[in-house]
Amino acid sequence: MKKNELLRNSAVALAVSVVFLFYNRTVSAGILLGFLCSQLYVYLLVRDIDGLIVSSRSSRFSQPLRMALLALPMLAGCLYPDRINVFGAFAGLMIPKVLLYIRSFIERR
């Protein structure tokens, strides 16, 4: 992932989180946690793909770790609903994907 894409995604996630901070603090915390786990997931995915290209080997625990990162915000929202909103965590997980679709749509035109 390019640095400018990471900055753009982070700026959008932070802006959405600040907007929801005035509505409900738990939604804002869920968005931030979901976004953080989503970005870590993308980082690990890119690192594993680079490792496969260079050495034709992959880490044994890479796939389960990445799947656990996607489940972590939702689980935290279920276990601690007074601190993290489940829907906010889901929205935070989806922010990079939605921005990717928007970017590809704009570039297609």
Secondary structure, DSSP 8 states (H G I E B T S, - for coil): --HHHHHHHHHHHHHHHHHHHTT-HHHHHHHHHHHHHHHHHHHHHHHHHHHHHHHS---TTHHHHHHHHHHHHHHHHHH-TTT--HHHHHHHHHHHHHHHHHHHHHHH-
